[in-house]
Amino acid sequence: MNRNLTSRHLIGWLLAAPLALVLLLFLILPICLIVVVSFWQSTAFSMIPAFSFENYEFLFGSPVTYAVFFNTVKYALISWAVTLVLGFTVAYFLAFHVRSLTWQVVLFLLCTVPFWTSNIIRMISWIPFLGRNGIANSTLMSWGVIDAPLEWLLFSDFSVILAFVHLYTLFMVVPIFNTMMRIDRSLLEAANDAGASGFQTLVNVVIPLTKSGIMIGSIFVITLVMGDFITVRFMSGSQSANMGRLISNDIALLQYPSAAATAVVLLATVLLMIAALLRIVDIRKEL
């Protein structure tokens, strides 16, 4: 009996070994190297492998860091809230209002059509639409809604968040839709028979049973927005920045230890936010 148990444990370890090796080589080891380099010193042209806190002292001693960090969290939270509302609405419509499986598949594929092109192309496509002489301003002026072009439509926080929502809403739709499709429809019928209104059914039945999908989508959106710097650069017209932009600038200036320190702080922040989400919902129990 003990021999069979030991052999099963051995087989389990052997099956997990390839994936564990991949994670070690391409995830754990690079992160460890980044942490190590973040404590190195640097000059204008070289890195000095000497232990020092100067990168972190400069990072936390600069008021620019706190302003950029605030921008990063602001973009992440607002984008998360908007994508959650949109993603939940789209998923709810597809799961409960579209009865035909064929139409569910067709409409879901239509949602993915914009994602067949690169992020940069989809992002840049907003520029001629939101510009001072773009389609949005021209239409509003022709309708008499405004007298002068709206300057805040482009190269502003509004355009950055709009691009984030456009780029990452699907990452919220997919897990929520997947979770909703697994809800037993008899529970909805029971709530209806008990006299619950549509809103009461949504709040007391659908949302609690969709918590795991909401949490997975939230983790996707928050991590993607926190690390995205190209969108902030283009859609803000280089007038705003986030932590990813700081890392990009340091790398362009060959300041790798400083970039590594910023990356460590960003990674720690993202992990803390994910840990807070997982404290709210235990995904392993919900799935």
MARVOTOR-75220 format. One record per residue: x, y, z of N, C-alpha, C in turn; residue in three letters. Coordinates in pm, whole numbers, plus 50000, padded with zeros to 5 digits. Layout:
REM MARVOTOR-75220
XYZXYZXYZALA...
END
This chain:
REM MARVOTOR-75220
500844987950000500005000050000500875012650000MET501905012550088502805023950095503605025549966ASN503945013849905504695014449779503865020749669ARG502575017449660501695023349559501525038349582ASN501395042149710501245056349740502505064049703LEU503655058049732504925064549698505085065849547THR504735055649472504845056149326503935066649267SER502725068149324501805078449274502355092449303ARG502935094249420503555107149451504705110049355HIS505495099849326506635101549235506155105149095LEU505115098349048504565101448916504035115748913ILE503355119849021502855133549027503955143849019GLY505065141549092506205150749086506845150948948TRP506935139248885507525138548751506665146048649LEU505345144948662504455152048570504535167148590LEU504715171348715504775185748744506155191648717ALA507175183248707508555188148693508775196948569ALA508305193148448508555201748331507985215848347PRO506745216748393506145230048411506855237748521LEU507235230748630507955237348738509295242648689ALA509965235148602511245239548547511085251848458LEU510025251748377509745263448291509475275848376VAL508655274348479508345285648567509605290548639LEU510445281248679511675285148749512605293048657LEU512785288148533513725294448441513225307548382LEU511915308248354511395319748280510535329148364PHE510315325948492509545334948578510285338048707LEU510565327748786511185329948917512605335448904ILE513425329148819514815333648803514925347948750LEU514165351848644514235365848599513815375848707PRO512775372448785512355381448892513445382848997ILE514085371749032515185372249128516345380949075CYS516645379748946517705387948886517345402748890LEU516075405948864515635419948869515795425449010ILE515425417449111515565421849250517035424249283VAL517905415249239519335416749267519885429349201VAL519565431249072520075442948998519545455949057VAL518365455649117517795467849174518635473449288SER519515465249347520385469849455521795473449405PHE522015472749275523315476449220523415491549203TRP524645496249193524895510249161525115511649011GLN524995523848962525195526048818525795539748793SER526485540648681526975553448631526285556148499THR526745566248429526105569748302526285558948197ALA527365550748212527675541048106527845526748156PHE527705524448285527975510948334527205508248463SER527145495248497526545490948622527635485648713MET527505488648842528495484148940527805474349034ILE528205461549033527545451549118527915452949264PRO527575464349323527845467049464526515469949533ALA526295463449646525015464649715524815479049764PHE523615484549732523315498249772521805500349768SER521345509149857519925512749860519655525749783PHE520655530749711520525544049651519385544849549GLU519115533849477518025534149379516675535849448ASN516495528849559515245529849633515155543249707TYR516285548149756516285561149823515905572249726GLU516455571449604516095581449503514625579949463PHE514165567549450512805564949406511795570349507LEU511995567049635511035571249737511295585549787PHE512415591249749512695604949790512265615349689GLY511765610949575511365620349470509845622249469SER509375634649471507915637049465507305632549332PRO508145631749228507655627249098507165612749108VAL507875604649186507495590649202506085589349256THR505765597149357504435596149418503345601049323TYR503645611449245502665616149147502425605649039ALA503515599448993503385589048891502685576748947VAL503005573249071502365561749135500865564249151PHE500505576449189499085579949200498395578749064PHE499055583348958498505581948822498275567348786ASN499255558948819499165544648786497965538248854THR497815540848983496685535049058495365540849009VAL495355553848979494135560348929493685554048799LYS494595552448704494235546148577493715531948599TYR494385524548688493995510648711492595509648772ALA492315517848873491025516848942489865521548854LEU490055532748783488975537748698488725528148582ILE489795523348520489645513748410488985500948459SER489365496348578488755484348635487255486348656TRP486865497848712485445500348740484635500748610ALA485145507548509484405508848383484345495348311VAL485465488248304485455475148236484575465148310THR484505466348443483645457248520482175459448485LEU481755472048479480355474948445480055470448302VAL480905474148209480685470248069480785455248050LEU481815449148108482015434748091480895426748152GLY480425430648270479325423548335478045424948254PHE477805436948201476585439248122476585430847995THR477705430747924477805422947800477675408147829VAL478385403347932478315389247967476915385148011ALA476245393748087474875390748134473915389748015TYR474085398947920473225398647802473435385847722PHE474695382347700474995370347622474535357547693LEU474675357147824474395344947898472905342747924ALA472145353647948470775352047994469715357347898PHE470105365847803469115371547712469235366047571HIS470355359947539470505353447408470285338447429VAL469175333447383468795319547412469525309447322ARG469775313147198470385303947103471895303147124SER472425291047133473865289147149474615294547027LEU474005292946908474645297846786474815312946791THR473765319946833473845334446842474805338946952TRP474865331247060475835334547165477245334047110GLN477545323647032478875322246974479145333446874VAL478145336446790478315346946688478565360446753VAL477735364046852477885377046919479195377746997LEU479575366647058480835366447131482025368447036PHE481945362146919483025363946820483055378346769LEU481885384646757481865398746717482575407546819LEU482455403846948483155411347052484665410147037CYS485115399046980486555396846968487155402346839THR486315406846745486815411546615487865422546630VAL487635432946715488675443346727490005437946777PRO489985426546846491205421146903492015413046803PHE491535412546678492295405746574493415414546520TRP493425427146559494505436246522495355439246645THR496495445446626497395448146738496845459146828SER497325459246951496905469347047497215483446999ASN498385485046938498805498446895497885503846786ILE497505495346690496615499846583495265503846640ILE494725495646731493425498846790493505511546874ARG494635513546939494785525347022494925537946937MET495765537346835495995549046750494745552846671ILE493865543046647492645546046571491755556146643SER491955558046773491165567946846491615582246819TRP492865583946775493415597446760492655605746656ILE492415600546534491625608746439490165610246481PRO489675601546566488285602646612488135613146721PHE489125614046811489005622946927489725636246908LEU490465637946799491255650046779490425662746771GLY491135674046774490465687146772489575688546649ARG490025683646536489225683946413488735669946376ASN488625661346478488245647546455486745645646439GLY486355633246423484945629846397484055633846513ILE484495631446636483665634346753483375649246765ALA484415657546758484215671946769483415677446652ASN483705672646531482985677546413481495674146423SER481185662146469479785658046482479075666346588THR479695668146704479065675946811478855690446769LEU479795696046695479645709946649478575711046542MET478485701046454477445701446350476045699946409SER475935693046521474645691546590474325703546678TRP475275712546696475045724246779475185721546928GLY475765710046963475945706747105477045715147167VAL478105717647091479215726047139479515736647034ILE480145747547080480505758346989481965757746946ASP482795751347030484215750247001484665735947029ALA485725731546963486195717746986486555715347133PRO486275703347180486615699347316488075694847320LEU488885702047397490325699147400490625686547482GLU489765683147577490075672147669489755658247612TRP489235657747491488935644647434490195636747400LEU491235643747363492475637047322493645642547402LEU494655634047421495855637547497495495642147638PHE494725633747705494275636747840494045623647915SER493705624648042493375612648120492155605548063ASP491235613448008490035607447948490405598147833PHE491275602647745491645594447629492455582247672SER493275583647777494055572247826493115561447880VAL492165565547964491235555848023490325549947916ILE489905557947820489085552847710489835541947634LEU491105544247607491915534247536492075521547620ALA492305523247749492415511547838491125503347836PHE490005510147845488715503147845488515495647714VAL488865502147604488725495847473489635483647460HIS490845484747513491815473947497491535461947586LEU490995464347706490975453647806489595449347854TYR488525454747797487185450647840486945435747815THR487465430547703487255416447672487835407247780LEU488915411747846489505403747953488585402948075PHE487615411948082486605411248187485395403248140MET485055404448013483875397547960484045382347965VAL485195377447922485385362947905485215355248035VAL485935358648144485745350648267484365352048328PRO483765363948318482415365748374481405357748294ILE481505358248162480595350548076480755335548102PHE481995331048115482245316948142481615312548274ASN481685321048376481095317848505479575317948499THR479025327648428477555328648418476965316748344MET477675311648245477155300248169477075287648254MET477805287148364477785275448451476745276448564ARG476035287848570474995289448673473805280648638ILE473335273148734472165264548715470925273348696ASP470285272048578469135280548549467945277748641ARG467935266048705466835263148798466885272448918SER468075277548953468185287049063467485300149029LEU467595304348905466905316548862465385314448861LEU464975302748817463535299648817463005298948960GLU463805293349052463375292649192463245306549251ALA464185315349220464095329149269462885336249213ALA462585333749085461405339849022460125334449085ASN460085321349113458905315349175458705320449318ASP459815323949384459725329049521459305343649526ALA459125349649408458645363549403459745373849396GLY460975369649371462075379249362461985387049231ALA462275399849241462315408049120463595405249043SER463665410748922464865408748842466105414248910GLY465965425748974467105431749044467515423349164PHE466535418349239466845409949354467535396949311GLN467085391149201467735379049149469175381949109THR469375393649046470715397549004471645399049124LEU471165406049228472005409049344472235396749431VAL471205388649452471275377749549471635364249489ASN471515362849357471795349949294472935351149194VAL472775359749093473725360248982475105365449028VAL475125377049094476415382949133477185373949230ILE476565368349337477345359349424477915347249351PRO477185341949252477665330349178478665334049069LEU478835347049046479755351648942481015357849002THR481155357049134482285363649201483635358849151LYS483765345949124485055340949077485425346848941SER484445347748850484705353748719485045368448730GLY484365375448821484645389748842486065391548895ILE486465383048989487815384149046488895381048942MET488675370748860489665367248757489785378648656ILE488635384048611488665395348519489325407448581GLY489075409848710489675421348778491185419948784SER491665407848813493125405548817493745408048680ILE493095403148575493595405448439493705420348410PHE492605427648432492565441848395493555449948477VAL493585447848607494465455848694495925453548659ILE496315440948642497725438148610498115443648473THR497225442748376497535447748242497645462948240LEU496725469648308496745484348310497945489548389VAL498265483048501499395487648582500715486748507MET500855476948418502105475248347502165481648210GLY501045486848161500985492548026501565506748028ASP502525509347940503085522947930502935528747791PHE502765520247689502615525247552501315533247539ILE500245528047597498945534947590499025548647654THR499655549247772499775562147841500605571947759VAL501655566947698502535575747619501805581647499ARG501115573247422500465578047300499205586047329PHE498345580847416497045587047435497095599447524MET498175601147600498315613447679499175623747606SER499685620047490500565629147417501855631847494GLY502325621747570503515622847655503375633447763SER502135637047797501895646847903501655640348038GLN501505627148039501285619848163502185607648164SER502285601448283503175589848294502635580448401ALA503065567948391502795558148496504095550948529ASN504015541148618505235534348662505935527248545MET505145521548455505725515148337506505524948252GLY506025537248243506715547548166508045551148231ARG508085551548365509335554148435510365543348404LEU509915530848405510815519648375511335520848232ILE510445523948138510835525447998511865536647981SER511655547848049512595559048039513965555348095ASN513975548248210515245544348270516005534648179ASP515285525448117515935516048025516505523347904ILE515755533147852516255540847738517525548447773ALA517665552347901518865559547947519925549948000LEU519715536847982520645526448026520825526148178LEU519805531048250519835530648397519085518248445GLN519705506748420519025494048450518765491748599TYR519695494948689519385493148831518195501548878PRO518115513948830516975522448866515675516848809SER515725512048684514545505848623514145493348699ALA515125485548745514825473348820514165476748954ALA514635487149020514035491249147512585495549128ALA512325503149023510945507148995510085495148962THR510645485548888509915473348854509575465248978ALA510505464649074510245457349199509105463949276VAL509115477149284508035484349355506705482149285VAL506705482649151505475480349076504975466249096LEU505875456449091505485442549111504905440449250LEU505535446249351505025444949488503635451149501ALA503425462549436502115469149442501045460449377THR501355454949260500385446349190500075434049273VAL501095427949332500885415949413500035419149536LEU500225430649596499415434549711497955436649671LEU497735442749554496365444749507495695431349476MET496435422149415495875408949386495585401449515ILE496505402549614496285395949743495025401349810ALA494795414649799493595420349857492335414949789ALA492385413449656491245407849584490995393249623LEU492075385749640491925371649675491445369849818LEU491675379849902491135379150038489615380950037ARG489125388249938487675390449927486995377849877ILE487575371649774487005359549715488115349249701VAL487905337349755488835326249737488475319149607ASP489255322249502488935317049370488965301749366ILE489885295749440489985281049439488725274449489ARG488045280549587486815274749639485635277449546LYS485695288849476484565292649391484555284949261GLU485735281449207485795274749077485325260249086LEU
END
